[in-house]
Amino acid sequence: MDAIALTPGSAAAVAAENLKEFSGQTVRRFSTLCQEFFDLERRQMLEKEPSSSDLEAHRMALKWLLRSARAMLTMTSDPDFPDRSAANELEGRLIQLQHSWRQLQEPMAEAEAKKILAALFPE
């Protein structure tokens, strides 16, 4: 929408401003939701040994957060989207969510971890 000069007060200008405000609020709320998830993840998954039901609940919640982040990022990454900062925020959260997935849902096998540690710290 930046590429087209919008007449101030026109329906298009008002719609663009409303979309920018709405997207900013939505992305901030999603970002807050992600932070709340990471805080809970730390307490329930990292500071103690998670049960299999904890891991499954984490997996389901994280799948939906990842899907939501990707969907919103697709929309906010469009060159005509009026608020570039929204895409930047979502890109950062998506990286964090992907890291969480790898860390807790695809952990390294113990044999591989021992091999790496032995290579880095020979006895």
C-alpha positions in Angstrom: 0.0 0.0 0.0 3.0 2.3 0.3 3.5 2.1 -3.4 0.2 3.8 -4.0 -0.5 7.4 -2.8 -3.6 7.2 -0.8 -5.8 10.3 -0.4 -5.9 11.2 3.3 -9.3 10.4 4.7 -10.3 8.2 1.7 -11.8 4.8 2.4 -8.6 3.1 1.2 -6.4 5.2 3.5 -8.7 4.6 6.4 -8.7 0.8 5.7 -5.0 0.7 5.4 -4.5 2.5 8.7 -7.1 0.2 10.4 -5.3 -2.8 9.0 -2.0 -1.6 10.2 -3.4 -1.0 13.7 -5.2 -4.3 13.8 -2.1 -6.2 12.6 0.1 -4.5 15.1 -2.3 -5.4 17.9 -2.6 -9.0 16.7 1.1 -9.5 16.3 1.8 -8.0 19.8 -0.9 -10.3 21.3 0.6 -13.4 19.5 4.1 -12.4 20.6 2.8 -12.2 24.2 1.2 -15.6 23.8 4.5 -17.0 22.6 6.3 -15.5 25.6 3.8 -17.0 28.0 4.2 -20.4 26.2 8.0 -20.1 26.6 7.8 -19.2 30.3 5.5 -22.2 30.9 7.8 -24.4 28.8 10.7 -23.4 31.0 8.9 -24.2 34.2 7.2 -27.4 33.0 9.7 -28.9 30.5 13.2 -27.6 31.2 13.3 -27.1 35.0 11.9 -30.7 35.6 11.7 -34.0 33.8 8.6 -33.8 31.6 6.2 -36.8 31.5 5.1 -38.3 28.3 1.7 -36.4 28.6 3.6 -33.2 29.2 5.6 -33.8 26.0 2.5 -34.6 24.0 0.6 -31.5 25.3 3.7 -29.4 24.5 3.9 -30.9 21.0 0.2 -30.1 20.2 0.4 -26.5 21.5 3.7 -25.9 19.7 2.3 -27.3 16.4 -0.5 -24.8 16.6 1.8 -21.9 17.5 4.1 -22.8 14.6 1.1 -23.0 12.2 -0.2 -19.7 13.3 3.1 -17.9 13.1 3.7 -19.2 9.6 0.2 -18.2 8.5 0.5 -14.7 9.9 4.0 -14.4 8.5 2.8 -15.2 5.0 0.3 -12.3 5.2 2.6 -9.8 6.8 5.5 -10.6 4.4 3.5 -9.5 1.4 5.2 -6.4 -0.1 1.9 -4.5 0.0 1.3 -5.2 3.7 1.3 -1.8 5.5 3.4 -2.7 8.6 6.9 -4.3 8.0 7.6 -4.5 11.7 4.9 -7.1 12.0 6.7 -9.5 9.7 10.0 -8.8 11.6 8.4 -9.7 14.9 6.8 -12.9 13.6 10.1 -14.0 11.9 11.8 -13.8 15.3 9.0 -15.7 17.1 9.0 -18.3 14.4 12.8 -18.9 14.9 12.2 -19.3 18.7 9.3 -21.7 18.1 11.3 -23.8 15.7 14.2 -23.9 18.2 11.7 -25.1 20.9 10.5 -27.8 18.6 14.0 -29.1 17.8 15.1 -28.9 21.5 12.1 -30.7 23.0 10.5 -32.7 20.3 13.6 -33.8 18.3 16.3 -34.3 21.0 19.7 -35.6 20.0 20.2 -39.3 20.6 22.3 -40.0 23.6 24.9 -41.9 21.6 25.3 -38.9 19.3 25.7 -36.5 22.2 28.3 -38.8 23.8 30.2 -38.9 20.5 30.3 -35.1 20.2 31.3 -34.6 23.8 34.1 -37.2 23.4 35.4 -35.4 20.4 35.3 -32.0 22.1 36.5 -33.1 25.5 38.8 -36.1 25.1 39.8 -37.9 28.3 
